Amino acid sequence: MLTVVSDTHSTDSHRLSGRTLEAVREAELVVHLGDFMRESVLDAFESESSQLFGVYGNNDDAGIRDRLPDTRTFTFAGLTFAATHTRRGGSTALSMFGRERGADVVLFGHSHRPTFDGTGEVTLLNPGSHAQPRGHRTAHAELEPMTDGGVRGRLVTVEGDVFETFTIPSTEN
């Protein structure tokens, strides 16, 4: 399983709890899309994750910026993912960012608003924030590989309520 989180906005701990903590501990790979805030929070995420890919956000300190890139591209379940905290220009800029990297999916944070948009050439996914929802649901994303490639995904609250499900098929089929 791939677990995606973002926008921790903490100065002392990962602020993981409930289903989000379980999903991070169970995941083969955890992706954090920035705004940890302090380097100790990055350390706390690393201690809970078997493998962590992170990018830094606009509120991250120098220690995090020294350790993490601002963007990252990786593959999972036959899909290419491009990760960033944000891009000026909304969904158009995010789609362009993904196309420039040959990505099937762009993972992004910043808005704290859990979002799945599979209508464009590049799928856009924002897991929201498990720690500081800013008027939205507390959330993270869980992506499970499908046997024929691609992923079956869900947006999940800290309490474990699934409020959106989706699939992202592999483009290799």
N, C-alpha and C positions, 0 to 999 in steps of 0.2 A: 504494500500500500504506500502511496505517496500522500503525505499530509502537507497542506499549504496553510501558512499563517502569516499575519502581517500586523504592523502597527501596534506593537506591545506598549510603547510609550511608558516605560518603567525606568526607575533609577536604581532599583535594588533586587528585582527577581524577575523570573520569566512570566509570572502571573498566570501560569497554566493551572487549570482546575477542571474537574468534571470530565466530560467526553473529550474535550480538547487535549487535556493532559494524557488521557488514555490513547488517543489517536497519535500523538507525538511519540509516545513510548512504543506503540505497536508498529509504527511505520518503518518500512525499509529505507525510506528517504523522507526527510523533512525539508521543506523549502520555506524560508522566512524572507518576506519581501520588504524588509527594512523598517526603520523607526523602532529599533530596539531601545535606543536612547543612550545607554551607558554600556561600556565594554563588559561589565560584570553580568549584564543581562544576556549578552551573547554567550558568555561562558556558561551561564545557567542553562541556556537552550542546548548548547553542545553536550552538557552532562546528561540531559534527558533524551537525546537523540542518538540513534545508532549511526546515522550519517546526516549531516546538516549542510545544505547549500543555502547561503544567504547572500543578499545584496544590501548595500547600505541605503538608508533613506535620508531625507532632508534634515531630520532632527538627530541624526546619529553623531556621536562624538568622534574625535580624531582617532582614538584607539580602534574603533570599529572601522572607520574609513581606511585605516592602515591594513586591516586584516581581510576586508571584504571588497569585492569589486562593486561597481555601480550597476552592472548588468551581468547576466550569466546565461549561457545556452547549454542545454543538456538534453539527453534522450531518456525516455522512460516508456515502456510498453509500445515501442515502435513509433512513438511520436517525438517530435522535436519541440522542446519548450524554450522560450525566451523569457527570462525573468528580469524585472525592473521594479523600482519603487513607483515611478510615475514618468510620464512624458507630457510636456506641454502640448496642447492641441487635442486632448480627449481621445475618443475611439479611433479617429483617423490617424493620429500620431502613433497610437499604440499598434494599430494594424500595420502601419509602415515600418515601425520598429521590428515587428515580427517578420514581415516579408524580407526585410534587409538581412535577417539572420536565417532565412529559410525555415522558419518555425511554423508549426501547425497550431501552436497555442502560445498566447502571451499571458503570463502571470504577472499581475500588478497589484499594488496596494494604494496607499495614500488617502483615498476617499473614505475609508472605513465602511464603505457600502458593499455588502456582498452582492456580486454580480456575475452572471453567466450570460454570455452573448455568443451564440453559435451561428449567427446569421451571415457573417462575413467570410471573406477568404481565409482569415485567420481567426480562430476562436479566442475570445477574451474572457479571462477569469480573474476576479478579485475575490479573495476569501473573506473580506471584511476584517474586523478586528475582534479577537476573543477577549480583549482586555479593556478596550475603550471604544464602544460602539458608536458614540456620538449621534444618538437618535435612531440608529439602525439596530438590527438584531446582533447580539454577540455571535460570532461565527468563525468557522474555519472551513476548509475544503478537504475532502477525502476522495482520492482517486484510486480505483482498483483496476488492475490490468484485466482485459478480456482475453479469452483464449485465442481469438482470431486477430489480436492486435487492437490497439486503442485502449480507451479506459471508460469505465462506468464511474460517474462521479456524483457527489452530493455536497450540498452546503448544509452544515450542521451547526446547531447552537451548542453552547457550552453545556447545556442541560441534556444534550443528546437528541434533540428534536431535529429531524431532517425536514427542511422546508423547501428544498429544490433538488431534483435529480436530473441527470443528463448523461448522454454518452458522447464521446469524441472518438469517432472511428479512425483507424489507422489509414493513412493515405497510401500505404504500401499495398493495400488489397486491390 
